[in-house]
Amino acid sequence: MKPLFDSANEYLRQSGWKDLAVLKLCLFSIGLLIGMQVPERGKRGVRIAASVLFTITYILSMGKYLAVLAGGRHKKALDDIA
């Protein structure tokens, strides 16, 4: 598994934000297709699990992004906006 993770890390290092946006859209679309196949009686559990997963990953992602902003690397860009 290590070579697979190493190649994924290298892909991310070489990718820009547009590449990652396309990847996220791809994953979103497959999630929709899978979600459409869930029987009605199981949809409530899937919704709860998806909501919890989204919340956790969103908090982790935003925490990392806010740490970058607080680090001052983008201070000039923020000053230009304000």
Backbone as numpy.savetxt, mean C-alpha at the origin, in Angstrom:
# Nx Ny Nz CAx CAy CAz Cx Cy Cz
13.10 -19.00 -0.39 12.29 -17.80 -0.39 13.15 -16.53 -0.39
14.36 -16.62 0.17 15.20 -15.44 0.24 15.48 -14.83 -1.13
15.78 -15.63 -2.18 16.00 -15.01 -3.49 14.75 -14.27 -4.01
13.59 -14.79 -3.69 12.35 -14.14 -4.11 12.20 -12.78 -3.43
12.47 -12.73 -2.13 12.38 -11.47 -1.40 13.46 -10.49 -1.84
14.65 -10.99 -2.11 15.73 -10.13 -2.58 15.39 -9.50 -3.92
14.80 -10.30 -4.83 14.44 -9.76 -6.13 13.30 -8.74 -6.00
12.37 -8.98 -5.06 11.29 -8.01 -4.83 11.85 -6.70 -4.28
12.81 -6.78 -3.37 13.44 -5.57 -2.84 14.17 -4.80 -3.93
14.84 -5.51 -4.80 15.55 -4.85 -5.91 14.56 -4.18 -6.86
13.44 -4.84 -7.12 12.39 -4.25 -7.96 11.89 -2.94 -7.36
11.68 -2.94 -6.04 11.19 -1.73 -5.38 12.23 -0.62 -5.40
13.50 -0.97 -5.27 14.56 0.05 -5.33 14.60 0.71 -6.70
14.31 -0.05 -7.74 14.38 0.48 -9.09 13.06 1.11 -9.56
12.03 1.05 -8.75 10.72 1.55 -9.14 10.48 2.96 -8.63
9.70 3.69 -9.41 9.27 5.02 -9.00 7.84 4.96 -8.48
7.31 6.10 -8.14 5.96 6.12 -7.58 4.92 5.69 -8.61
5.16 5.95 -9.87 4.21 5.55 -10.91 4.15 4.03 -11.04
5.31 3.39 -10.96 5.35 1.92 -11.01 4.58 1.32 -9.84
4.77 1.90 -8.67 4.08 1.39 -7.48 2.57 1.65 -7.56
2.18 2.77 -8.17 0.75 3.04 -8.34 0.11 2.01 -9.27
0.81 1.65 -10.33 0.29 0.63 -11.25 0.18 -0.71 -10.52
1.17 -1.04 -9.72 1.14 -2.29 -8.95 -0.05 -2.30 -7.99
-0.30 -1.18 -7.33 -1.42 -1.10 -6.40 -2.76 -1.23 -7.13
-2.87 -0.63 -8.30 -4.10 -0.77 -9.08 -4.31 -2.22 -9.51
-3.24 -2.89 -9.85 -3.32 -4.30 -10.22 -3.82 -5.13 -9.04
-3.25 -4.91 -7.87 -3.67 -5.65 -6.69 -5.10 -5.30 -6.29
-5.48 -4.05 -6.46 -6.85 -3.64 -6.17 -7.83 -4.37 -7.07
-7.51 -4.45 -8.36 -8.43 -5.09 -9.30 -8.56 -6.59 -9.01
-7.47 -7.26 -8.66 -7.59 -8.68 -8.33 -8.37 -8.86 -7.04
-8.24 -7.91 -6.11 -9.03 -7.96 -4.89 -10.52 -7.81 -5.17
-10.85 -6.93 -6.11 -12.26 -6.79 -6.50 -12.80 -8.08 -7.12
-12.01 -8.66 -7.99 -12.44 -9.91 -8.64 -12.64 -11.02 -7.61
-11.74 -11.13 -6.67 -11.89 -12.14 -5.62 -13.11 -11.83 -4.76
-13.29 -10.56 -4.43 -14.42 -10.16 -3.60 -15.76 -10.45 -4.24
-15.81 -10.38 -5.55 -17.07 -10.66 -6.25 -17.43 -12.14 -6.18
-16.46 -12.99 -5.88 -16.70 -14.42 -5.83 -17.10 -14.92 -4.44
-17.05 -14.05 -3.44 -17.40 -14.44 -2.08 -18.92 -14.57 -1.99
-19.41 -15.71 -1.49 -20.87 -15.87 -1.36 -21.44 -14.86 -0.35
-22.70 -14.55 -0.51 -23.36 -13.53 0.30 -23.21 -13.80 1.80
-23.29 -15.06 2.21 -23.22 -15.37 3.63 -21.84 -15.11 4.23
-20.79 -15.02 3.41 -19.45 -14.80 3.91 -18.93 -13.38 3.75
-19.73 -12.52 3.15 -19.24 -11.17 2.84 -18.99 -10.32 4.08
-19.76 -10.52 5.13 -19.57 -9.71 6.33 -18.19 -9.96 6.93
-17.79 -11.20 7.03 -16.47 -11.52 7.57 -15.35 -10.99 6.71
-15.53 -11.08 5.40 -14.51 -10.57 4.48 -14.40 -9.06 4.61
-15.51 -8.37 4.74 -15.50 -6.92 4.91 -14.76 -6.53 6.20
-15.02 -7.25 7.27 -14.36 -6.94 8.54 -12.85 -7.18 8.43
-12.47 -8.31 7.87 -11.05 -8.62 7.72 -10.35 -7.60 6.82
-10.99 -7.21 5.72 -10.40 -6.23 4.81 -10.28 -4.87 5.50
-11.27 -4.50 6.29 -11.22 -3.22 7.00 -10.09 -3.18 8.02
-9.93 -4.26 8.76 -8.85 -4.33 9.75 -7.49 -4.29 9.05
-7.33 -5.06 7.99 -6.06 -5.08 7.26 -5.75 -3.72 6.67
-6.75 -3.07 6.08 -6.54 -1.74 5.52 -6.10 -0.76 6.60
-6.78 -0.78 7.73 -6.47 0.16 8.81 -5.04 -0.02 9.31
-4.64 -1.26 9.51 -3.28 -1.53 10.00 -2.24 -1.08 8.98
-2.42 -1.45 7.73 -1.43 -1.09 6.71 -1.40 0.41 6.44
-2.56 1.07 6.54 -2.61 2.51 6.33 -1.85 3.24 7.44
-2.06 2.81 8.67 -1.37 3.44 9.80 0.14 3.25 9.66
0.56 2.05 9.30 1.99 1.79 9.13 2.58 2.63 7.99
1.87 2.71 6.88 2.35 3.48 5.73 2.42 4.97 6.05
1.39 5.49 6.66 1.38 6.92 6.98 2.38 7.25 8.07
2.59 6.33 8.99 3.60 6.56 10.02 4.98 6.72 9.42
5.30 5.89 8.47 6.60 5.98 7.80 6.70 7.27 6.99
5.62 7.63 6.30 5.63 8.84 5.48 5.75 10.09 6.37
5.02 10.11 7.47 5.11 11.26 8.37 6.48 11.38 9.00
7.14 10.26 9.23 8.51 10.29 9.75 9.44 10.93 8.72
9.24 10.64 7.45 10.05 11.26 6.40 9.80 12.77 6.37
8.53 13.16 6.46 8.21 14.59 6.45 8.81 15.29 7.66
8.74 14.68 8.81 9.28 15.28 10.03 10.80 15.36 9.99
11.41 14.48 9.21 12.86 14.48 9.10 13.40 15.68 8.37
12.54 16.44 7.70 12.96 17.66 7.04 13.48 17.49 5.64
13.48 16.27 5.13 13.98 16.09 3.76 13.11 16.79 2.74
11.86 17.01 3.07 10.94 17.65 2.13 10.44 18.98 2.67
11.19 19.58 3.58 10.77 20.83 4.21 10.60 21.94 3.18
11.51 22.07 2.24 11.42 23.12 1.24 10.18 22.96 0.39
9.86 21.73 0.00 8.66 21.49 -0.81 7.41 21.83 -0.02
7.39 21.53 1.26 6.23 21.87 2.09 6.11 23.38 2.26
7.25 24.07 2.40 7.21 25.52 2.52 6.69 26.18 1.25
7.03 25.61 0.09 6.55 26.15 -1.18 5.04 26.02 -1.31
4.48 24.93 -0.78 3.05 24.70 -0.86 2.31 25.66 0.04
2.83 25.90 1.24 2.14 26.74 2.24 2.20 28.21 1.91
